[in-house]
Amino acid sequence: MKQVYPVIFRETEDKVPYFVEVPDLGAMTQGTSLENAIEMAREIICITVIELQKKGETIPAASNISDLKVDDECAIVSLVDADIDAYKRKMEVRCIRKNCTIPIWLNDEAEKAGINFSNALQQGLKTALGIDNG
């Protein structure tokens, strides 16, 4: 699931030069550069949406960017997209055990080559499912 929300970026004179606000979610964060601020906006959107889902609450719809009233002329207002499912996958580090069967000759060759079976299976599944390894 992807979400897109309007985000307000304000430059500050603090050690962290960007203040980030996602008004529709009532969420705020900071960024060390504009690029970092955009990434932090994506992260706070994901975290907030996931928390709302866990609580069974309604996820607020995004406002129209042109409806946002910002009193700071220097503020940057932009749309930021966030891939909630990709964020969940990235943050979920729990592993489960799977039992699989392979031909003995393939097992012998893989062991000789020092292949990590768990890693090879994970990479193969990601490729088969078209999941980005990034």
WOFENCOR-V30020 format. One record per residue. RES is the residue in one letter. OMEGA is omega in radians with two decimals (none if undefined). Layout:
res=<RES	RES>
omega=<OMEGA	OMEGA>
//
This chain:
res=<M	K	Q	V	Y	P	V	I	F	R	E	T	E	D	K	V	P	Y	F	V	E	V	P	D	L	G	A	M	T	Q	G	T	S	L	E	N	A	I	E	M	A	R	E	I	I	C	I	T	V	I	E	L	Q	K	K	G	E	T	I	P	A	A	S	N	I	S	D	L	K	V	D	D	E	C	A	I	V	S	L	V	D	A	D	I	D	A	Y	K	R	K	M	E	V	R	C	I	R	K	N	C	T	I	P	I	W	L	N	D	E	A	E	K	A	G	I	N	F	S	N	A	L	Q	Q	G	L	K	T	A	L	G	I	D	N	G>
omega=<3.08	3.10	3.07	-3.13	2.99	-3.08	3.10	3.09	3.13	3.05	3.12	3.08	-3.11	3.08	3.06	-2.92	-3.14	3.02	-3.05	3.13	3.03	-3.01	-3.10	-3.12	-3.08	-3.04	3.13	3.08	-3.13	3.09	-3.11	3.07	3.12	3.12	3.12	3.13	3.09	3.10	3.12	3.07	3.10	-3.10	-3.12	3.06	-3.14	-3.11	-3.10	3.14	3.13	3.11	3.10	3.11	3.14	-3.13	-3.12	-3.12	3.13	3.09	-3.11	3.06	3.12	3.05	3.00	-3.07	-3.13	3.11	-3.12	3.10	-3.11	-3.08	-3.12	-3.10	-3.12	-3.12	3.06	3.09	-3.08	3.01	3.10	3.11	3.13	3.11	-3.04	-3.11	3.11	3.12	3.11	3.13	-3.12	-3.07	-3.10	-3.09	3.13	3.12	3.04	-3.14	3.06	3.09	3.11	-3.09	3.08	3.10	-3.08	-3.14	3.12	3.07	-3.12	-3.14	-3.13	3.12	3.11	-3.11	3.12	-3.11	3.06	-3.06	-3.13	-3.14	3.14	3.12	3.11	-3.13	3.12	3.11	3.12	3.11	-3.13	-3.12	-3.13	3.14	3.12	-3.14	-3.08	none>
//
